[in-house]
Amino acid sequence: MAVQETAIQQSFMSRTKRFVRDVKAEMKKVNWPTRKEIIAHTGVVFVTVVLIAALIWAIDAVFAKALQFLIK
């Protein structure tokens, strides 16, 4: 029984080491964005979020007014 546990542990350790090695190799292939690109993309996301929030607010206001009109 102890022999099987040792073999399983070694198998787990070798698979873990291989996984970490493969992750390092793949991370070297990643094309990381520049600081300028990150700032530009962040600006686009911020503007998009603000516009969508304003749209949702406007639609909510219209439905609230319509509901008030129907209730009165």
SVG drawing of the C-alpha trace seen along z (x, -y; Angstrom):
<svg xmlns="http://www.w3.org/2000/svg" viewBox="-56 -61 65 63">
<polyline fill="none" stroke="black" stroke-width="0.4" points="0.0,0.0 2.8,-2.4 4.4,-1.7 1.2,-2.8 1.0,-6.0 4.6,-6.9 4.0,-6.3 0.8,-8.4 2.7,-11.2 5.5,-11.1 3.1,-11.1 1.3,-14.1 4.5,-16.0 5.8,-15.3 2.5,-16.4 2.5,-19.6 6.1,-20.4 5.2,-19.9 2.1,-22.1 4.1,-24.9 6.8,-24.6 4.1,-24.7 2.4,-27.7 5.7,-29.6 6.3,-28.7 2.8,-29.9 3.1,-33.1 6.2,-34.0 4.1,-33.8 1.5,-36.3 1.5,-39.7 1.1,-42.0 -0.5,-45.4 1.5,-48.6 0.7,-51.2 -0.7,-53.5 -3.1,-50.7 -4.2,-49.9 -5.1,-53.6 -7.0,-53.8 -8.9,-50.6 -9.7,-51.7 -11.1,-55.0 -13.3,-53.1 -14.7,-50.9 -15.3,-53.9 -17.2,-55.8 -19.2,-52.7 -20.2,-52.1 -21.3,-55.7 -23.4,-55.6 -25.1,-52.4 -25.8,-53.6 -27.4,-56.8 -29.4,-54.7 -30.7,-52.5 -31.5,-55.5 -33.5,-57.2 -35.5,-54.0 -36.2,-53.6 -37.4,-57.2 -39.7,-56.7 -41.2,-53.6 -41.6,-55.2 -43.5,-58.2 -45.6,-55.8 -46.5,-53.7 -47.4,-56.9 -49.6,-58.0 -51.4,-54.6 -51.9,-54.4 -53.3,-58.0"/>
</svg>
